């Protein structure tokens, strides 16, 4: 079975048809998806702004990141669940949509960036936790995170026009 055949099979399921054709599910899922992007991205942005020294300079970096972590993961869980259902609702349209695939690549890069930060630079946060000016390497990864998130939001929005 090819990937296109799998998308066709998924498109023919009752779940996909109901999500696509019923009056409310797609609109509700889309709204929740956008709100979860705002929650997840906002929490990440606050952590990045602290690392960059643009926000909450008097609060330790680990405290800022730790405070937002539960909200960030809640936003991500909702984002992932609604994203899966939105994908199920129109798999054939998304199969041919370059912005959908670009969004997935950017999401993977966002995750890789977060992993590198968390298990690389952030492991030594105790050395610079209370510094108003964080190390150049931490600031570089925060900027990369912001750029990737902006690109992801634009690519995600472009899905509707792809």
N, C-alpha and C positions, 0 to 999 in steps of 0.2 A: 504494500500500500504506500503510495507516494504521500508526501506532505499535503499536496493539493487534494488528494482523495480523502485524507483525514479531515481537512478543513470542510470539504463537501459533506462528509458524514456528520460532522459536528453541526454544520448549518442545518441539516435535515432533522436533528433531534427536536423533541418537543420543547425542551428547555430553551434551546436557541430560538426556536420559532416564537415561543411565548415571550421571551425577553425582547425580541425584535418587534413583534406585532401588537402586543398588548399596549394599552394607552399609557400606562404609568411606569412600568419597571425600568425602561431605558432612561427616562428623564430623572427618576429618583436615583438610580445608580450613578448617572453622570454627575448629578449635583453632589452626592456624597463623595464621589471620587475627587471632584475639584476641591471640596472642603478638606478632605484628608490630605491632599497635596499641600494645601495651605498650612495645615497643622504640622505635617511632617517637615516640609520645607522651611517653615517658620522656626521650628525648633533647631533645625540644622543651621539656619542662618544666624540665630542668636549665638550659638556656640562658635560659629566662624567669626562673627563680629567681635566676640570676646577675645578669641585667639589673635585676631588682627589688631586688637587694642582700640576698637572703635566703640565698644559698649562695655558697661559694667567693669571698668578697669580696676575697681577696688574690691572686686569679688574674685576669689581664686578660680582659675580656669576649670579645675576639676569639679568645683562646686557648681559652676554654671552648667557644664556638660552633664554632670550627674543629676541636677535638678530637672533638666529637660529630657533626660533619657526615657523615662516611662511614657511621657507624652509623645516623644518621637516614635517609639516602637508601637504605641497605640495607633498613631497616624499611619505608620507603615503597614500595620496589619489591615486596617480598613482600606488603605490604598491598594494593597495586593488583592484583597478579596473582591473589591469592586472592579478592579482592573481585569481580573479573571472573568468575572461575569460579563463585563463589557466586551471582552474578547470573544466569549462564547456567543454573545448576541449577534455578532457579524463577522464570523471567521473568514468568509470568502472575500469580503471587502478588505479586511486587514491583511490577508495573505498577499494581496497585490499592492499594498500601501507602503511605499518606501519610508514614510515618516513613522509608521508603526515600528518598522524594523530598526530605524534610527533611534527611536525612543528606547527600545529594548537594549540596544548597544550602549546608549548613554546611561541607562539605568545600571547596567553592568559596570560601566566605568565609575559611576557614582559609588557603587558598592565597593569596588576595588580601591578607590581613593579613600573611602572610609576605613577599610581594612588596613591599608598601609598606614594611615594616620594612627589608628587605634593600637595596632600591634607594632608600630615602629616608633614614631616620634612621641606619641602620647605615653609610652611606657616610662619615659623619663620625665613626666610632667612634674614630679616632686621637685625637680631642679629649677623649674621656671613657673611653677603654679601661681605664685603671687606677683610675678613680674608684670608691670604694666606694658612692657615691651617684650613680647615672646620671641623665641629664636626664629631666625630667618626661615629655617626648614618648616617650622609649624605654620608660619604665615604663608609660605608658598603653597602648602597643601590646603590651607583654608581658602586661598584665592582660587586654586584649582577646583575645589568643591563648589564655590559660588558660580564659577563660569560653567561648570558641568550642569549645575542645577538650572541655571538660566537657559542653557541650550536644551535641556530636557523639557522644560516647560514650553519653550517655543516649538520643539518637535512634537510634543504631545498635542499642543493646540493645532498644529498643522495637519494632524491625522484627519481632522474633519474635512480638510480641503484636498487631501491626497488622492 
